[in-house]
Amino acid sequence: MSIKTVGIVGAGSMGTGIANAFILNGYHVVLHDIKEHFLENSLNRMTQFMTKSIERGKLTETKMEEALSLLKTTTNLQDFENVDLVVEAVLEDINLKKSVFAELDRIVREDVILATNTSSMSITEISFATQRPDHVAGFHFFNPAQLMKLIEIVYGLETSDETINRLKKVAESLNKIPVVVKKDSPGFVVNRILMPFYIEATKVLEEDIASKEDIDKAIKYGLNHPMGPFELQDYAGVDISFHVMEYLQKEYSDNRFSPPLLLKTMMRAGRFGRKTGAGFYKYEK
């Protein structure tokens, strides 16, 4: 079965970027969120992103208009009844995701793949909220999804090879580079490696070995990373790093993943993360 129409659940930062990537590559998209103003904000962010691409000469106005004509927004999941693929991008809350998947399972056709954009959580646990665990897989985009090349495609315990192969073809059709994660292991590949990197960088800062600016410079120019660990955490949201660390520590029962004291203190202050835009380099009182 060819995939022409994609349902995306969640119109936040990731859902917006994923929807934008699909419509720019000719897919019809049904984008869902629980409130209309979330959808309006998402559409505005897509339009802003594509307008900047036009200014840089990477997109034409005609292409933008064509892409936007492929997008439909809805607050009713029942509108997913005719989609060919679903990508879930709601908050990183396992119970919320399971609830969404159970509802989707009742709505979409039996042959439809239900994919989750979770960055770390158990694909198996999410898949068993449905009657089709063989048709459930991880499909983890990176932020911003329109630009970042990687997609982690993750097996759950009962995910079929056919499901993974179909998702690989979808990823390639988006001009992405798919990496297959063969086991349902918390953090998959990138976050399993990235979180200890963040933790050690933060400990170097805590011990006053170097400033955050110089630590970032050391990684950028010594390891040829485009962003340093503190720049990257601020970009993605220090709250996300913190919650992923806590999740990995719990799942692996391994203190290697324990959030460092500085990050715990920042989170206790309650003013750091995506909502405020505050992080290591910016703090709004």
Stockholm file with secondary structure:
# STOCKHOLM 1.0

chainA/1-285         MSIKTVGIVGAGSMGTGIANAFILNGYHVVLHDIKEHFLENSLNRMTQFMTKSIERGKLTETKMEEALSLLKTTTNLQDFENVDLVVEAVLEDINLKKSVFAELDRIVREDVILATNTSSMSITEISFATQRPDHVAGFHFFNPAQLMKLIEIVYGLETSDETINRLKKVAESLNKIPVVVKKDSPGFVVNRILMPFYIEATKVLEEDIASKEDIDKAIKYGLNHPMGPFELQDYAGVDISFHVMEYLQKEYSDNRFSPPLLLKTMMRAGRFGRKTGAGFYKYEK
#=GR chainA/1-285 SS CCCCEEEEECCSHHHHHHHHHHHHTTCEEEEECSSHHHHHHHHHHHHHHHHHHHHTTSSCHHHHHHHHHTEEEESCGGGGTTCSEEEECCCSCHHHHHHHHHHHHHHSCTTCEEEECCSSSCHHHHHTTSSCGGGEEEEEECSSTTTCCEEEEECCTTCCHHHHHHHHHHHHHTTCEEEEECSCCTTTTHHHHHHHHHHHHHHHHHTTSSCHHHHHHHHHHHSCCSSCHHHHHHHHCHHHHHHHHHHHHHHHTCGGGCCCHHHHHHHHHTCCBTTTTBSSSCCCC
#=GC SS_cons         CCCCEEEEECCSHHHHHHHHHHHHTTCEEEEECSSHHHHHHHHHHHHHHHHHHHHTTSSCHHHHHHHHHTEEEESCGGGGTTCSEEEECCCSCHHHHHHHHHHHHHHSCTTCEEEECCSSSCHHHHHTTSSCGGGEEEEEECSSTTTCCEEEEECCTTCCHHHHHHHHHHHHHTTCEEEEECSCCTTTTHHHHHHHHHHHHHHHHHTTSSCHHHHHHHHHHHSCCSSCHHHHHHHHCHHHHHHHHHHHHHHHTCGGGCCCHHHHHHHHHTCCBTTTTBSSSCCCC
//
